[in-house]
Amino acid sequence: MNINKALFDKYNLPTPRYTSYPPANYFTESTSNEQNVEAFKTSNNENPQNVSIYIHIPFCAHLCLYCGCNTKITKDKEQIKAYVDTLLKEIDLLRPVIDKNRKISQIHWGGGTPNYLPIEYIIKIMNKFYDNFDFIDSPEIAMECHPAHLTKEYTKELVNVGFNRLSLGVQDFSDKVLETVQREKAKIPIGEMIDYIRSFEGVSVNLDFIYGLPFQDEEKYIQTITKAAELSPDRLAVFSYAHVPWLKKPQKKLEQYGLPSVDKKIRLFQAAYKILTESGYTSIGLDHFAKEDDELTIALKNKKLHRNFQGYSTVKTTGQVYALGVSGISQLESAYLQNTKNIKDYIKSIEEGKFPIEKVYFLNKNEKIIRAIIESIMCNMYLSYSEIAKQFNVSVNDVFEITKVDKNDLKVFEQEGLITINDDGIELTKQGQFFMRNIAAAFDPNMKDNKKSFSKSL
């Protein structure tokens, strides 16, 4: 993929990432625990019926300067224990409001550093789910792991308690880059760890990388991604570093080293794209890559790919998301419910028998239509007006009225080689794939007069 520099300059604007619609900065203050409970209960009568669980572990041994996540740097074992005890109580709060006939299809652990927890806490929480919920056959149980805290013994215990997908946050193989962003090095060489993970039948491994960090140049980044491809993980993610120092002040420190220019970021991504697609990986969405026989690749080919805050999923594993832990966002069919980001407030709320929800958003039908349109563009790189109209029992003309999309904007996208327009919708081109956030934004009426802050789209 050769990305047009002029188009990059034109479209590299603050734009939502669209991991949800509307984005999280549209959420408002929660006013009633009863209202939140009712939202959970209402979800029982909505689709998808599968249950997806997200568990947020905020704790880290120390801060990586690029981090944009909700983290807590601590070595306080008592604080960690109190948090885990509270998580277990939060599961007890959630269980009665979810229909017992519904099954868990996915559990995703994120952070922070989930594998910073002592393994006995992981086992205790997982057993709580096994004792209180039913699961589909072969659910996805995944964890985002920091290689600096991952040993073979710990990995074996994860597999024994049901984990079947481990995502290793490598970020870069350059020691210089890792030292600059204060990212601890892997305890066990990544290649050796991948081989060990693969020694367990049915366990998949992902590798995550970031481009746009200080001291990343094209030659060294090619070496990093070439090595990654040679290690042959099942999936890779190559994320663009989002520099938002107004939200995450430690990121400001990276400016003293110099961040890659726009031109350099383009070259870094193009190099990664070329290496990975020539190594047998299919490009998924904006920044993910999966092997040809991976279920994500198959779902993409069938235009059945889905997406939530935790990443891409298939029909089988897609579920309404119920989030546990600080800052976690439950993604229900008709509502988003975000937990407080403050650990003390989180513990206090659970102790009082209340869901620790701080922000909410309740979607109307029009917003659900826009969400489905954006998901189709962001996941499957196409949009069928008639399919959307049929799904929501509206007319095609209603779809245009609801989104307020400007057909002239679509014609410009087509002239620029980003989409093709047909009688029933649009298809993104390979070039358009890189600009999918901008294309999705054209169907977002909120962006007609946007006053919210977002990271740049590219």
N, C-alpha and C positions, 0 to 999 in steps of 0.2 A: 504494500500500500504506500503510494507516494502522496503525502498530504500536501495540499495546496497551501502555500504560505500566506497568500492573500486572503484565503478563506479562513485560515487560522486567526489572522489578525482581526478579521471582521467578526468572527463568532466567539472569540475567547472573551466572553462577557460573564458577569455574575448570573448564574443560572442554577435552578434547583437540580439536585442529583436525582430527584424523583424516586428515592427508595420508598417514599410514600406519597400519596396525593390526598389532600394538600400536604406540603412539607411540614416538618415538625415546628417550624417557627410561625405557623398559623394556629397552633394549639393555644387554648385559653385555660385560665385557672379552673381547677376542679372545685365545685361548690358543694357537692353532696356525695357522701359515701353510698347512700341509697341509690342515687342515680348511677353510680359506677357499678354497683351490684346488679342493677337492672340491665345495664349494658352487657355484662357477662352472661346473664340469663337469656337475654334476647338472642345472643349469638348461637345458642343451642338450636334455634329454629332457622338458622341461616347456613349458607354454604360458603366454603367447603365444610363438610362435617368433620373431617379429620382435625386433630388437635396438634399444633406445633408449639413446643415449649422453648422459650429462650431464657437462659440463666446468665445474669450478668455478675461477674466476679471482678470488682474494681481494683483489687490489690495488685501491686507490683513491688519488686524489690527496689527499683529506682526508675526514674523517668527517662524515657527516650524523647529527645527534643522535638521530633517531628509529630509526636502523638497528638491526635485530636479527639481521643476517647475520654470517657469519664473514668478517671483513675484515682487511686489513693496509694501513695507511697508509704509503706509501713513495714515494720518488722514486729509489730505488736501482736503477739500470738493470741492474747485475750480478746483483742478487737476482732481478729479474724474468726475466732471461735464464736463470739457473740453474733457475728454476721451470719455464719453458717446456721447457728441455732435459729436465727430469725427467718432464714430462708426455709427451713423445715416447717416453721409455723405458717409461713406464707402459703406453702403447699396445702396445709390444712385448711386455710381460709379459702383457697381456690377450689378444692375438691368438691364441696357441696354445691357450687354454682355451675358446675359443668355436668351435663347429662352423662349418666354412667354408661350409656350405650355408645358414647363417642370414644374413639380410640386415638392414642398418640401415634403419629406417623413420623415425628421428628423431634429430637431434643438437640438444641445447639447451645454450647457453652462459649460465651465470649467475655471480653474484658477490656482493659486490664489484662491480667495474666491468669487464666483459670488454672493452669498447671503449677501455679505458685502455691495453691492450696495443698496441704498434706493429703496424700492419697486416701486416707481413711475418711476424710470429709466428703470427697467425691463419691466414694462407695456408699456412704450413709445417705446422701441425697438421692443417688440413683436408685437405691433400694426402696426409698420412700415412694418413688414413682412406680416401681414394679409392684409394690404392695398395695397401691391405691388406684392404679389405672390399668386399663387394658391397652394393648398395643396392636398395631397392624402387623402382618407378617413382614419381617425384615425392615423394621423402621430404620431411619438414618439417625445415628447417635454420633454427634460430631463435637470436636473441641478445637478451638484456636489455641495453639501451643507456642510458647516462647522456647526456642531450642536451648537457651541457656539454662533452663530449669527442667529439661526433659532427659531422663535416664532410661535405660532399657528396663530396669525394674519397674519404674513408674508406668512406662508404656504397657508392659505386660499386665499390670493391674488394671489399666484402663480398658484393655481388650477383654479381660476376664469379666469386667462388670458391664460389658455390652457396647463399648465404643467401636465403631466400624469406619470412621473417617476422622483423620487427624490432619489439621492444617498447620504447617510449620511457617512461622513468620520469619523468614530468612532476611528479607528486605534488600540485601546486597551481599555479594561474596567479597567485596573489597574491605580490607581491614581499615583502610584510611576513612572510608565513608562511615563504617560502623562506629569507629572511634569518635568521629566528629559529631554524629547524632547521638552519641552515648548509648549505643545499643550493645548489650553484652553479647559476646560470641557464644556459639553453640558449645554445649558441654561435650557432645559427641559429634564428630564430623557428619555433616548432613547426609552424605552418601551412605555412610555406615548406618545411620539411623533409618534412612529409607529402606535399606535392605532388611533391617531388623523388623520394621513395621510390616513389610511384605512377607515376612516369614509366617505371619498369621493369616490364615485363609479368610478371604472376604473383607479385609481391612484395606481401605484406600488412603492415599496420601496426597495432600495438596501442598503446594509451595506458594508463598506470597512474597511479592517484590514491590518496591516503590521506585518510581523514577521522578527526578526533579529535586534531588537532594544535593547538598554541596559536594564538590569534588567528583561528581559523576560525569565522566566524559564518554564519548561514543566508543572509543576503543575498549576501555575497561568494562563498560556496560555490556558490550558485545560478549566479552569474556564471561561475565556473570550469567547472562541469559543462555549462552551456549552451554555452559556447565549445567545450568538448570535443565535444559532440554536433554542433555546426555544422561542426567539422573533419571529421566523418564517418569516423573510423577504423573498421577492420573489427571490432575488438573493443575493449572497455574493461574495466578492472578498477578497482573502488572498494573498497580495502582498509580495514578498521578498524584503526587504530593500536593495536598491542599494547604496552602499557606494562609492561615487565618489568625495572625497574632493578636487581633482585636478580641478573639474568643479564647485563644490558647497562648497566653503571654510567653511561656518558655520558647515558643517557636521563634520569637524575635531574636534569640541568640544565634540562630542559624544565619541571619543576615550578615553577620560579621565575616562569614566565610565566603559569601557570595552564592546566590542560588542560580541554577542554570537559566540561561536566557530562554525566551520563547523558541527561538530557532533550535537551540540545543535540545529542549524538551521534545520537539517534533522529531528530531533525529534519533533520540533515545527510544521513543515509542516505535518509530518505523523500524529501527534495528531489531527490537524485541519481536514485533509483529512478523517480520520477515523470517527470523530464525525459527520461531515457534510454528508458524504455518508450514514452513518447509520441513519441519521435523515431525509432521503428522498431526499437529493439533488444529482444531477448529476454533475460530474466534467466536466467542460467546459474548453478546452484548458489547460493552465498551472496553472492558479490561480483563475479561476472563478467557481462558483457553482450556479446551478439554480434548481428550483423545477421541478418535473417530468412533470408537465403540462405547464411549461413555454415554450414560443415560441423558446427560444434558445436551450432548450433540444430537442424539436421536430425537429428543424433545424439540430442539430447534428446527430440525429438518421437517418435523411434523407440525410446526407452528404451535406447539403446546408447552412452551417454556413459561415459567412463572418467576416471580421475584418478590422478596420482602427485605426487611432490614438486614437479615442474615445472609442474603445472597440469592443465587438462582436455585430454583427447585423444579421438580417435575410434577405432573398430575398426582402421581402416587404419594409423594411426600408433602405436597402442598396442604397446608392446614391454616385455619385461623390461628394467629399467634397469640399466646398468653405468656407475658413476660414477667419474670421474677427477678428481684434484686434492684438495687438503685439504678435509676435512669432507664430501665428497661421499658420498651414501648409495646404494649399489646396492640396487635393489628387485627381488628375484628372486621366483619363485613360492613358494619354500620358505624363503627367508632374506633378511635385511637385513644388509648389510655396510657399516659406516661407516668411511671413511678418517680418519686422525688429523687433528686441527685444527692441529697444529704444523708449520710449514713445514720446520724443520730435521729433525724426525723423519721427515717425509714424504720428503725427499730422501735421507736416510740409508737408509731402508727400501728404496727403489727401487734405490739403489746396491748394496745387498746382494742384490738379486734377489728381494725379498719384496714381496708386496702390502702397502701401507701401512695395513692395516686395524686399527682400534683397538677398535671396538665391533661386536657381532654379535647377531643374534636369529634363531633357527631356529623356524619355525612348525610346529605340529602341525595335524592335520586340523580340529579344532574351531576353532582360531584362523583358519584359512583360511575357514571358514564364516562366522564373525563378521565377518571382513574383507569378504567378498562382500556381506553384509547391509548393513554400514555404507556401502560404496561405492554400493550401489543407492539408499540413502536420500540420501546426500550428492550424488550425481550426477544421478539420474533421478527423485528425489522420490517414490519408491514402493517397496514391498517386497511380493514375492509369495513366500509361504512354500513353495508347491509348486514354484516355479522353483528356489529355493535347494535344496530337498530333492532334486529331480531332478538338479541340477548336481553334487551331492556324494554321490548315491546313499544318502541317509538318509531317514528318515520326517519328516513335518511335526512330529510330536511330539518327535522328536530336536532339531529346530531350536529349539523352545521350551526344551527341557532344556539345550541347550548355551549359549544366550544368557541363560538365567535371567530373561528379560523378565517383568515383572509386568504382567499384563493389566489390572490396575486403573490402572496408570500410563498405559497406552494409552487407557483410557476417559477419564481426566482430560484427556489431550491432545485427545481428540475433543470433550469438553465445552467446552474452551477454544477450539475452532475451529482447531486446529493440524493435525489429521489427520482423515481419514474412515476408518473401519474397515469392511472388507468380509469376505466369507467366506474370502478367500485372503490377506489381508494388510492393508496400509495405503496410503493416498495422502496426501501432504502437500498442504495448502491453500496459497494464496498467503501467508497469515499464517504458516503453519507453515514455509514456506521460510526465513524469517528465524531460526527456532529449530531448524534442522535438526541442529545439533551436539548440542543437548539431546535431540532425538528419537533420534538415533543412539546417544547415550550410554545410553539405556534398554536397548539391546540389547548393551551392553558389560558383561560380568560383572565386569570389573576395576573398574568404577565403583561397584560395590555397597559396597566398603570401600576407597575410593581414598585413598592416602597420597602420591600424586605431586603435583607442582606444575605447574599449567597457567595460561595466560593466561585471562582471562574470556571466556566464549563469545561475547559481543556487544560 
